[in-house]
Amino acid sequence: MEKESTMPGVVPKIPQPRDHKAQVAIWADLDATQSEAIINAASLEEVRSLLADQFKLTDLDDNSASSILLDLYYYTVQFALNKGFNKEQLSAFFSIVKKTHEVCSETPFGNLEQTYNYFKELVLCHAVKRPPWSINLFSPDQVHQITEYVLNTYFRHYKLYKYVFTPMVRLDLSISYAGMPETPVPSEAGDVEADQPVEEQKEEQPAGEEEKLMEEPPEEETAAQKELRKLITTQLNEEISRLRLSLDEQIQLNDEALQKKLASVDGGGGAKNGRGSSKGKKK
């Protein structure tokens, strides 16, 4: 399921990768009533049905993107239920995953770094007591579980989500060089005078000339054209090599940075407050 955005001549405005500011997201996508209904659901199938109704994902048979999105929401909620999250934690964790996905799919260009940084900031907004910018909703253990889950599920399949939920950009490139004459557009009649009417050109063209022209082999590339092709090929190969960096290595480095940041927060007393708040809200 892919959409195409072509750019012949004039390039349309396509969102570029950008940084986002994280904010507290309790009740942003699931309010208290909806979160409680999910926690008290009799079965996981009922949970799936509640999510489909809430986010209008009813065209599952005809739209593969809706089916994938519902699976993302469903397994997010299932993880929260398995970890015993209360309704505030369920709502916040669901919004963290949903907002992370929205940043990933807002542009067809690569924005892995911006998406992961935004995810880290969202988690920290709900793990450190610093009102009104952040709250200590999750304990350090829960933060570790959330981070590990999202890394091993969403970010491990980041490129697949990007492929499904962003349009394919196709660029038609035309290059002109200063000082080089433009190649004239060939006419159907061959080397006949340009100011001669098309009807006369067709009448004066010998029989079988069109078939002969079609059978002629294409002209060989000039030295300038060969040099241009070599330059473009080299640049494209370098760009492809740069894009083939291991996603697992990037995620591992980012995860280590997050763990160091969380360790520093834990040492400053934020972790203790996080545990106390979490226990106080659980029934």
Short mmCIF file of the C-alpha atoms (twelve columns), coordinates in Angstrom:
data_MODEL
# 
_entry.id   MODEL 
# 
loop_
_atom_site.group_PDB 
_atom_site.id 
_atom_site.type_symbol 
_atom_site.label_atom_id 
_atom_site.label_alt_id 
_atom_site.label_comp_id 
_atom_site.label_asym_id 
_atom_site.label_seq_id 
_atom_site.Cartn_x 
_atom_site.Cartn_y 
_atom_site.Cartn_z 
_atom_site.pdbx_PDB_model_num 
ATOM 1   C CA . MET A 1   0.000   0.000   0.000   1 
ATOM 2   C CA . GLU A 2   1.910   2.949   -1.225  1 
ATOM 3   C CA . LYS A 3   1.130   6.366   -2.548  1 
ATOM 4   C CA . GLU A 4   3.278   8.162   -5.054  1 
ATOM 5   C CA . SER A 5   4.167   11.822  -5.170  1 
ATOM 6   C CA . THR A 6   5.783   12.835  -8.455  1 
ATOM 7   C CA . MET A 7   7.772   15.998  -8.913  1 
ATOM 8   C CA . PRO A 8   8.042   16.964  -12.595 1 
ATOM 9   C CA . GLY A 9   9.425   20.492  -12.869 1 
ATOM 10  C CA . VAL A 10  8.001   22.179  -9.778  1 
ATOM 11  C CA . VAL A 11  8.679   20.379  -6.500  1 
ATOM 12  C CA . PRO A 12  5.612   20.284  -4.203  1 
ATOM 13  C CA . LYS A 13  5.961   21.060  -0.533  1 
ATOM 14  C CA . ILE A 14  6.883   17.864  1.286   1 
ATOM 15  C CA . PRO A 15  7.374   17.882  5.083   1 
ATOM 16  C CA . GLN A 16  11.027  17.803  6.024   1 
ATOM 17  C CA . PRO A 17  12.449  15.962  9.066   1 
ATOM 18  C CA . ARG A 18  12.262  18.205  12.139  1 
ATOM 19  C CA . ASP A 19  12.611  18.073  15.895  1 
ATOM 20  C CA . HIS A 20  9.532   17.943  18.135  1 
ATOM 21  C CA . LYS A 21  9.034   19.123  21.689  1 
ATOM 22  C CA . ALA A 22  7.620   16.446  23.993  1 
ATOM 23  C CA . GLN A 23  4.798   17.184  26.429  1 
ATOM 24  C CA . VAL A 24  2.869   15.263  29.066  1 
ATOM 25  C CA . ALA A 25  0.317   13.111  27.224  1 
ATOM 26  C CA . ILE A 26  -2.061  11.664  29.849  1 
ATOM 27  C CA . TRP A 27  -5.609  11.434  28.436  1 
ATOM 28  C CA . ALA A 28  -4.386  12.757  25.077  1 
ATOM 29  C CA . ASP A 29  -5.721  9.807   23.052  1 
ATOM 30  C CA . LEU A 30  -7.480  7.587   25.618  1 
ATOM 31  C CA . ASP A 31  -9.496  9.391   28.282  1 
ATOM 32  C CA . ALA A 32  -10.210 8.005   31.747  1 
ATOM 33  C CA . THR A 33  -13.436 6.257   30.691  1 
ATOM 34  C CA . GLN A 34  -11.872 4.598   27.646  1 
ATOM 35  C CA . SER A 35  -8.800  3.498   29.587  1 
ATOM 36  C CA . GLU A 36  -10.932 1.984   32.324  1 
ATOM 37  C CA . ALA A 37  -13.094 0.186   29.742  1 
ATOM 38  C CA . ILE A 38  -9.969  -1.364  28.205  1 
ATOM 39  C CA . ILE A 39  -8.624  -2.478  31.599  1 
ATOM 40  C CA . ASN A 40  -11.985 -4.023  32.537  1 
ATOM 41  C CA . ALA A 41  -12.546 -5.680  29.122  1 
ATOM 42  C CA . ALA A 42  -13.538 -9.324  29.342  1 
ATOM 43  C CA . SER A 43  -11.166 -10.458 26.574  1 
ATOM 44  C CA . LEU A 44  -8.440  -9.211  24.259  1 
ATOM 45  C CA . GLU A 45  -10.861 -9.424  21.349  1 
ATOM 46  C CA . GLU A 46  -13.052 -6.908  23.134  1 
ATOM 47  C CA . VAL A 47  -10.015 -4.678  23.576  1 
ATOM 48  C CA . ARG A 48  -9.319  -4.882  19.851  1 
ATOM 49  C CA . SER A 49  -12.927 -3.980  19.075  1 
ATOM 50  C CA . LEU A 50  -12.820 -0.987  21.449  1 
ATOM 51  C CA . LEU A 51  -9.672  0.335   19.767  1 
ATOM 52  C CA . ALA A 52  -11.107 -0.125  16.268  1 
ATOM 53  C CA . ASP A 53  -14.231 1.823   17.234  1 
ATOM 54  C CA . GLN A 54  -12.308 4.560   19.047  1 
ATOM 55  C CA . PHE A 55  -9.934  5.314   16.144  1 
ATOM 56  C CA . LYS A 56  -12.362 4.576   13.271  1 
ATOM 57  C CA . LEU A 57  -10.324 1.642   11.950  1 
ATOM 58  C CA . THR A 58  -13.234 -0.181  10.341  1 
ATOM 59  C CA . ASP A 59  -11.881 -0.783  6.809   1 
ATOM 60  C CA . LEU A 60  -9.493  -3.549  7.853   1 
ATOM 61  C CA . ASP A 61  -10.353 -5.860  4.959   1 
ATOM 62  C CA . ASP A 62  -9.760  -3.217  2.275   1 
ATOM 63  C CA . ASN A 63  -7.014  -1.102  3.829   1 
ATOM 64  C CA . SER A 64  -3.809  -2.809  4.934   1 
ATOM 65  C CA . ALA A 65  -2.576  0.397   6.619   1 
ATOM 66  C CA . SER A 66  -5.589  0.390   8.948   1 
ATOM 67  C CA . SER A 67  -4.966  -3.242  9.830   1 
ATOM 68  C CA . ILE A 68  -1.287  -2.563  10.622  1 
ATOM 69  C CA . LEU A 69  -2.176  0.504   12.691  1 
ATOM 70  C CA . LEU A 70  -4.754  -1.429  14.681  1 
ATOM 71  C CA . ASP A 71  -2.181  -4.152  15.384  1 
ATOM 72  C CA . LEU A 72  0.230   -1.487  16.633  1 
ATOM 73  C CA . TYR A 73  -2.394  -0.077  19.020  1 
ATOM 74  C CA . TYR A 74  -3.585  -3.521  20.105  1 
ATOM 75  C CA . TYR A 75  -0.149  -4.875  21.050  1 
ATOM 76  C CA . THR A 76  0.692   -1.608  22.791  1 
ATOM 77  C CA . VAL A 77  -2.360  -1.975  25.014  1 
ATOM 78  C CA . GLN A 78  -1.678  -5.684  25.525  1 
ATOM 79  C CA . PHE A 79  1.820   -4.882  26.799  1 
ATOM 80  C CA . ALA A 80  0.417   -2.287  29.211  1 
ATOM 81  C CA . LEU A 81  -2.160  -4.759  30.541  1 
ATOM 82  C CA . ASN A 82  0.449   -7.490  30.972  1 
ATOM 83  C CA . LYS A 83  2.614   -5.088  33.003  1 
ATOM 84  C CA . GLY A 84  -0.302  -4.121  35.231  1 
ATOM 85  C CA . PHE A 85  -0.370  -0.429  34.264  1 
ATOM 86  C CA . ASN A 86  -3.127  1.626   35.847  1 
ATOM 87  C CA . LYS A 87  -5.408  3.742   33.656  1 
ATOM 88  C CA . GLU A 88  -3.175  6.827   33.836  1 
ATOM 89  C CA . GLN A 89  -0.113  4.804   32.836  1 
ATOM 90  C CA . LEU A 90  -2.056  2.990   30.107  1 
ATOM 91  C CA . SER A 91  -3.224  6.272   28.568  1 
ATOM 92  C CA . ALA A 92  0.242   7.852   28.733  1 
ATOM 93  C CA . PHE A 93  2.059   4.811   27.307  1 
ATOM 94  C CA . PHE A 94  -0.466  4.485   24.476  1 
ATOM 95  C CA . SER A 95  0.020   8.152   23.546  1 
ATOM 96  C CA . ILE A 96  3.818   7.772   23.663  1 
ATOM 97  C CA . VAL A 97  3.678   5.013   21.042  1 
ATOM 98  C CA . LYS A 98  1.010   6.759   18.963  1 
ATOM 99  C CA . LYS A 99  2.832   10.110  18.885  1 
ATOM 100 C CA . THR A 100 6.125   8.402   18.068  1 
ATOM 101 C CA . HIS A 101 4.462   6.739   15.088  1 
ATOM 102 C CA . GLU A 102 2.967   10.044  13.948  1 
ATOM 103 C CA . VAL A 103 6.402   11.681  13.892  1 
ATOM 104 C CA . CYS A 104 7.834   8.725   11.970  1 
ATOM 105 C CA . SER A 105 5.137   8.913   9.284   1 
ATOM 106 C CA . GLU A 106 4.905   12.694  8.911   1 
ATOM 107 C CA . THR A 107 7.590   12.780  6.195   1 
ATOM 108 C CA . PRO A 108 8.793   10.324  3.533   1 
ATOM 109 C CA . PHE A 109 12.404  11.337  4.223   1 
ATOM 110 C CA . GLY A 110 14.605  9.627   6.777   1 
ATOM 111 C CA . ASN A 111 13.953  10.962  10.301  1 
ATOM 112 C CA . LEU A 112 14.994  8.073   12.549  1 
ATOM 113 C CA . GLU A 113 17.115  10.281  14.782  1 
ATOM 114 C CA . GLN A 114 14.364  12.881  15.251  1 
ATOM 115 C CA . THR A 115 11.779  10.167  15.938  1 
ATOM 116 C CA . TYR A 116 13.904  8.375   18.521  1 
ATOM 117 C CA . ASN A 117 14.879  11.601  20.285  1 
ATOM 118 C CA . TYR A 118 11.204  12.519  20.487  1 
ATOM 119 C CA . PHE A 119 10.371  9.090   21.933  1 
ATOM 120 C CA . LYS A 120 13.066  9.456   24.619  1 
ATOM 121 C CA . GLU A 121 11.792  12.893  25.599  1 
ATOM 122 C CA . LEU A 122 8.220   11.591  25.793  1 
ATOM 123 C CA . VAL A 123 9.300   8.820   28.157  1 
ATOM 124 C CA . LEU A 124 11.252  11.246  30.338  1 
ATOM 125 C CA . CYS A 125 8.239   13.573  30.486  1 
ATOM 126 C CA . HIS A 126 6.431   10.805  32.364  1 
ATOM 127 C CA . ALA A 127 9.329   9.588   34.524  1 
ATOM 128 C CA . VAL A 128 10.785  12.673  36.222  1 
ATOM 129 C CA . LYS A 129 8.951   14.904  38.700  1 
ATOM 130 C CA . ARG A 130 9.361   18.410  37.351  1 
ATOM 131 C CA . PRO A 131 5.938   20.026  37.049  1 
ATOM 132 C CA . PRO A 132 4.494   21.354  34.848  1 
ATOM 133 C CA . TRP A 133 6.914   19.998  32.229  1 
ATOM 134 C CA . SER A 134 7.080   16.398  33.426  1 
ATOM 135 C CA . ILE A 135 5.607   14.032  36.018  1 
ATOM 136 C CA . ASN A 136 6.875   10.883  37.735  1 
ATOM 137 C CA . LEU A 137 4.198   8.539   36.402  1 
ATOM 138 C CA . PHE A 138 6.542   5.633   35.562  1 
ATOM 139 C CA . SER A 139 9.182   4.129   37.831  1 
ATOM 140 C CA . PRO A 140 12.721  3.507   36.513  1 
ATOM 141 C CA . ASP A 141 11.919  -0.196  36.117  1 
ATOM 142 C CA . GLN A 142 8.831   0.650   34.066  1 
ATOM 143 C CA . VAL A 143 10.836  3.114   31.966  1 
ATOM 144 C CA . HIS A 144 13.330  0.360   31.194  1 
ATOM 145 C CA . GLN A 145 10.520  -2.048  30.244  1 
ATOM 146 C CA . ILE A 146 8.840   0.553   28.013  1 
ATOM 147 C CA . THR A 147 12.080  1.477   26.277  1 
ATOM 148 C CA . GLU A 148 13.054  -2.135  25.678  1 
ATOM 149 C CA . TYR A 149 9.601   -2.987  24.324  1 
ATOM 150 C CA . VAL A 150 9.423   -0.066  21.877  1 
ATOM 151 C CA . LEU A 151 12.988  -0.647  20.674  1 
ATOM 152 C CA . ASN A 152 12.387  -4.346  20.047  1 
ATOM 153 C CA . THR A 153 9.038   -3.831  18.311  1 
ATOM 154 C CA . TYR A 154 8.480   -0.451  16.720  1 
ATOM 155 C CA . PHE A 155 12.032  0.754   16.017  1 
ATOM 156 C CA . ARG A 156 13.204  -2.672  14.901  1 
ATOM 157 C CA . HIS A 157 10.567  -2.455  12.138  1 
ATOM 158 C CA . TYR A 158 10.913  1.296   11.665  1 
ATOM 159 C CA . LYS A 159 11.577  1.128   7.913   1 
ATOM 160 C CA . LEU A 160 8.535   -1.074  7.361   1 
ATOM 161 C CA . TYR A 161 6.278   1.453   9.117   1 
ATOM 162 C CA . LYS A 162 7.911   4.210   7.084   1 
ATOM 163 C CA . TYR A 163 7.251   2.295   3.858   1 
ATOM 164 C CA . VAL A 164 3.585   1.661   4.607   1 
ATOM 165 C CA . PHE A 165 2.560   5.015   6.058   1 
ATOM 166 C CA . THR A 166 4.511   7.551   3.983   1 
ATOM 167 C CA . PRO A 167 4.212   8.367   0.261   1 
ATOM 168 C CA . MET A 168 6.860   7.317   -2.204  1 
ATOM 169 C CA . VAL A 169 8.637   10.335  -3.666  1 
ATOM 170 C CA . ARG A 170 9.625   10.021  -7.308  1 
ATOM 171 C CA . LEU A 171 11.872  12.743  -8.733  1 
ATOM 172 C CA . ASP A 172 12.138  13.496  -12.464 1 
ATOM 173 C CA . LEU A 173 15.522  15.199  -12.770 1 
ATOM 174 C CA . SER A 174 16.590  17.393  -15.693 1 
ATOM 175 C CA . ILE A 175 20.115  18.880  -15.797 1 
ATOM 176 C CA . SER A 176 21.355  21.707  -18.018 1 
ATOM 177 C CA . TYR A 177 24.937  22.989  -18.139 1 
ATOM 178 C CA . ALA A 178 26.068  26.538  -18.853 1 
ATOM 179 C CA . GLY A 179 27.964  26.849  -22.090 1 
ATOM 180 C CA . MET A 180 26.666  23.610  -23.584 1 
ATOM 181 C CA . PRO A 181 24.085  23.778  -26.388 1 
ATOM 182 C CA . GLU A 182 20.777  22.153  -25.653 1 
ATOM 183 C CA . THR A 183 20.036  18.969  -27.522 1 
ATOM 184 C CA . PRO A 184 17.251  19.680  -30.047 1 
ATOM 185 C CA . VAL A 185 14.091  17.665  -29.764 1 
ATOM 186 C CA . PRO A 186 14.058  15.212  -32.697 1 
ATOM 187 C CA . SER A 187 11.118  15.446  -35.056 1 
ATOM 188 C CA . GLU A 188 9.281   12.490  -36.488 1 
ATOM 189 C CA . ALA A 189 10.281  13.442  -40.061 1 
ATOM 190 C CA . GLY A 190 14.041  13.339  -39.472 1 
ATOM 191 C CA . ASP A 191 16.327  16.124  -40.766 1 
ATOM 192 C CA . VAL A 192 13.670  18.009  -42.730 1 
ATOM 193 C CA . GLU A 193 13.533  21.784  -42.457 1 
ATOM 194 C CA . ALA A 194 11.978  22.897  -39.161 1 
ATOM 195 C CA . ASP A 195 9.759   25.549  -40.737 1 
ATOM 196 C CA . GLN A 196 8.230   23.123  -43.210 1 
ATOM 197 C CA . PRO A 197 4.615   22.109  -42.400 1 
ATOM 198 C CA . VAL A 198 4.194   18.724  -40.781 1 
ATOM 199 C CA . GLU A 199 1.824   17.584  -43.512 1 
ATOM 200 C CA . GLU A 200 4.424   18.337  -46.236 1 
ATOM 201 C CA . GLN A 201 7.160   16.606  -44.256 1 
ATOM 202 C CA . LYS A 202 5.092   13.432  -44.121 1 
ATOM 203 C CA . GLU A 203 4.340   13.624  -47.876 1 
ATOM 204 C CA . GLU A 204 7.989   14.105  -48.898 1 
ATOM 205 C CA . GLN A 205 9.298   11.359  -46.642 1 
ATOM 206 C CA . PRO A 206 10.230  8.290   -48.746 1 
ATOM 207 C CA . ALA A 207 8.345   5.090   -48.128 1 
ATOM 208 C CA . GLY A 208 9.997   2.885   -45.549 1 
ATOM 209 C CA . GLU A 209 12.127  5.758   -44.194 1 
ATOM 210 C CA . GLU A 210 10.314  5.673   -40.836 1 
ATOM 211 C CA . GLU A 211 11.035  1.973   -40.397 1 
ATOM 212 C CA . LYS A 212 14.674  2.593   -41.303 1 
ATOM 213 C CA . LEU A 213 14.982  5.295   -38.669 1 
ATOM 214 C CA . MET A 214 13.456  3.007   -36.067 1 
ATOM 215 C CA . GLU A 215 16.017  0.302   -36.868 1 
ATOM 216 C CA . GLU A 216 19.037  2.624   -36.566 1 
ATOM 217 C CA . PRO A 217 21.090  1.933   -33.423 1 
ATOM 218 C CA . PRO A 218 21.187  4.658   -30.774 1 
ATOM 219 C CA . GLU A 219 24.048  7.121   -30.901 1 
ATOM 220 C CA . GLU A 220 27.037  6.436   -28.680 1 
ATOM 221 C CA . GLU A 221 27.488  8.583   -25.601 1 
ATOM 222 C CA . THR A 222 29.920  11.437  -25.850 1 
ATOM 223 C CA . ALA A 223 32.870  11.774  -23.474 1 
ATOM 224 C CA . ALA A 224 31.016  14.467  -21.521 1 
ATOM 225 C CA . GLN A 225 27.966  12.237  -21.146 1 
ATOM 226 C CA . LYS A 226 30.083  9.301   -19.978 1 
ATOM 227 C CA . GLU A 227 31.808  11.507  -17.428 1 
ATOM 228 C CA . LEU A 228 28.431  12.774  -16.195 1 
ATOM 229 C CA . ARG A 229 27.073  9.249   -15.866 1 
ATOM 230 C CA . LYS A 230 30.167  8.188   -13.915 1 
ATOM 231 C CA . LEU A 231 29.840  11.186  -11.582 1 
ATOM 232 C CA . ILE A 232 26.165  10.537  -10.877 1 
ATOM 233 C CA . THR A 233 26.777  6.816   -10.301 1 
ATOM 234 C CA . THR A 234 29.589  7.562   -7.851  1 
ATOM 235 C CA . GLN A 235 27.471  10.035  -5.892  1 
ATOM 236 C CA . LEU A 236 24.522  7.627   -5.742  1 
ATOM 237 C CA . ASN A 237 26.725  4.745   -4.554  1 
ATOM 238 C CA . GLU A 238 28.165  6.902   -1.784  1 
ATOM 239 C CA . GLU A 239 24.685  7.956   -0.687  1 
ATOM 240 C CA . ILE A 240 23.424  4.362   -0.701  1 
ATOM 241 C CA . SER A 241 26.421  3.244   1.367   1 
ATOM 242 C CA . ARG A 242 25.714  5.963   3.896   1 
ATOM 243 C CA . LEU A 243 22.061  4.925   4.169   1 
ATOM 244 C CA . ARG A 244 22.994  1.283   4.789   1 
ATOM 245 C CA . LEU A 245 24.146  1.947   8.340   1 
ATOM 246 C CA . SER A 246 22.916  -0.721  10.685  1 
ATOM 247 C CA . LEU A 247 19.657  0.274   12.369  1 
ATOM 248 C CA . ASP A 248 20.437  -2.007  15.295  1 
ATOM 249 C CA . GLU A 249 23.714  -0.186  15.954  1 
ATOM 250 C CA . GLN A 250 21.986  3.200   15.936  1 
ATOM 251 C CA . ILE A 251 19.312  1.969   18.306  1 
ATOM 252 C CA . GLN A 252 21.908  0.421   20.620  1 
ATOM 253 C CA . LEU A 253 23.862  3.683   20.822  1 
ATOM 254 C CA . ASN A 254 20.710  5.663   21.494  1 
ATOM 255 C CA . ASP A 255 19.593  3.153   24.103  1 
ATOM 256 C CA . GLU A 256 22.940  3.426   25.917  1 
ATOM 257 C CA . ALA A 257 22.611  7.209   25.959  1 
ATOM 258 C CA . LEU A 258 19.098  6.907   27.381  1 
ATOM 259 C CA . GLN A 259 20.215  4.477   30.080  1 
ATOM 260 C CA . LYS A 260 22.970  6.882   31.149  1 
ATOM 261 C CA . LYS A 261 20.494  9.717   31.328  1 
ATOM 262 C CA . LEU A 262 18.062  7.635   33.359  1 
ATOM 263 C CA . ALA A 263 20.886  6.549   35.671  1 
ATOM 264 C CA . SER A 264 21.769  10.174  36.353  1 
ATOM 265 C CA . VAL A 265 18.109  10.954  37.057  1 
ATOM 266 C CA . ASP A 266 17.878  7.958   39.385  1 
ATOM 267 C CA . GLY A 267 20.917  9.156   41.304  1 
ATOM 268 C CA . GLY A 268 19.338  12.605  41.768  1 
ATOM 269 C CA . GLY A 269 16.321  11.299  43.653  1 
ATOM 270 C CA . GLY A 270 13.834  11.276  40.747  1 
ATOM 271 C CA . ALA A 271 13.648  7.484   40.751  1 
ATOM 272 C CA . LYS A 272 12.569  7.343   44.371  1 
ATOM 273 C CA . ASN A 273 9.758   9.764   43.764  1 
ATOM 274 C CA . GLY A 274 8.705   7.802   40.675  1 
ATOM 275 C CA . ARG A 275 8.236   4.609   42.665  1 
ATOM 276 C CA . GLY A 276 6.292   6.291   45.395  1 
ATOM 277 C CA . SER A 277 3.902   7.991   42.981  1 
ATOM 278 C CA . SER A 278 3.305   4.836   41.009  1 
ATOM 279 C CA . LYS A 279 2.480   2.777   44.080  1 
ATOM 280 C CA . GLY A 280 0.193   5.442   45.407  1 
ATOM 281 C CA . LYS A 281 -1.948  5.425   42.263  1 
ATOM 282 C CA . LYS A 282 -2.325  1.670   41.984  1 
ATOM 283 C CA . LYS A 283 -5.314  0.095   43.656  1 
# 
